[in-house]
Amino acid sequence: GLSFNFANNQIKILIDSINIGTILIVEKAILANYNIKNKVYIAILDYDHINTIYSKQKINYKKPTHYPSIKRDIAILISKKYDNERIEKCIYENGGKYLKKVELFDYYTDDNIDLNKKSLAYSMTFKANDKTLIDNDIAKVINEIIKKLNIRFKAIQR
């Protein structure tokens, strides 16, 4: 792991006890020669040692997909007693394998809406790693989400 060793106005930077760099405090006499009044620090890093250490580690990553995402919005009328976290959880649970992101983008109440209700609008992002999604891929999922929101929270699509 990464650690630091403090001695003689310098900090040694260590990874697994291997010195990969130093941070130095520039002496006041040197600063005075250049009329510098603030403290100055210098960092010296040994990139060869850093590369040697990290080249031994396996790097895990997901290859970015080149297929486009699809965004869909839904608006619902729902009781004020339900919080956003529960609603988003329900959306994710019923959003299928292509649902990647859910964001609440509008919260609305006024005199034209029942006092115990609120209007919420969500933006949902869908994306596949192996194909371009079409409307039919998403329409069934959106209908399922709205159906589950209605069953669980008595939500009504607006």
N, C-alpha and C positions, 0 to 999 in steps of 0.2 A: 503494500500500500504506500501511499504518499505520506511523507513525514518531513518535518523541518528540524534543523539543528541550529541553535543560536549560539554564536561565539564571536568575539572580537569584532563587533559592529558589522557582522555579516550573517546571512542566513543561508545555510546549505540546504538545498532541496534534494531529498532522497526518495527513491522509489525502490522498495525492497532492499534497503541498505546500500543502494548504488547511488553515488552522487551524480545527479544529472544537471545540476546548476547551482548558482549562487546569486544571492541578492546582496548588494553592497550599499552602504551609506557613504556618500562622497564626503571626504573630510572637509571641515570648515575652512581650512587654509586654502584649499583648491577653489572652493566656492567664492572666497573673498577675492581671489585673483580675477574672477569674472564678474564681480559685483553682484553675486547671486545671494539673496538673503534667505530663501526657503531651503528646506532640506531637499536633497536630490538622491534618488535611488537608481542603481544600475542593476539590471537583471542579465545574467549570463547563463544561457542554456546550452547544453551539449546535445544537439539534435541526433548525433550518431548513437549515443547511449539511449536516448528516448526511443528512437526507431528500433533499436535492437530489442529493447524490453517489450514494446508493443507489437512488434512483428511476430512474436511468439504466441500472441493471444489470438484466439479464434474470434472473428468478428461476425456477429449475426445481424442480418438485415433482411428486409423485405424489398424485393425489386419493385420500383414504382410501376404502376400499370399505365399503359398508354391509352386505355379506354376512358371515354369521358364520363363524368358523373351526371346525374339527373337530380334536379331540385324540384321538390313539390311542397306546397304549403297547404295547411289545413287550418280552419278556424272552428272553434267549438265554444258552445255556451255550456258552462259547468258551474256547479255549486262552489261557493267561496270556501267551503270547508276543506276542499282538496288542494294540497300544495303542488307546486310545479314539479318537485322531485318525484312524487308518486305518479304524476301524469306522464312525465318523460320516461320513467321506468316502464310503464305500461306500453308506451309507444315502442321502446327498444325491444321489449319482450315479444311484441307481435310484428315487428318490422322486417323479419326475415333476414337472410344472410347478406343481402345487399345494402341494408340500412347502415350507414357509417356515422351519421351525425344528426342530432336533433337540437334545434335552437328555438327557444321562445323569443319571438320578435315583437309581439304586441299583447298588451294587457289592457282591457278596456272595460270600464263600468260607467254607467250614467243612468239618468232617470227613466230612460226607455227600456232598460233591462231590469228584470226582477231584482229587488234589493239583495237577495241571497245568492245571486248569480254573477258571474264574470265571463267576459269573452276573452279567450286566449287564442293566439295564432302562432303556429309552429312551422318552421322551415325544416324540411328533412332532406338530407343528401343521401342518394343511393349510388353505389358504384360496384361494378363487377371487375374481377381481375382477369377474366377470361373471355369477355365479350362486351359488345356495346349493348347496353340495356335499351329496350324499347318500352313504349307506353304500356303495352300489355303486361310486361314483366312487373311493373310497378302498380298498375291500377288495382290488381287483386290484393296486393299488400296494403294499399291505402284503405281499401274497403274493409279489410280485416282489422286494421288499426281503429278505424272509426267505429266498427261494430263492437270491438272489445272496450273502447272508451265508453260506449253507451251502456254496455252490460255492467261494467265495473263501477262507473261513476255517474251513470244517467246523463252523459254528455250528449249534446245535440250538435250536429254539424251545422255551421252557419253558411 
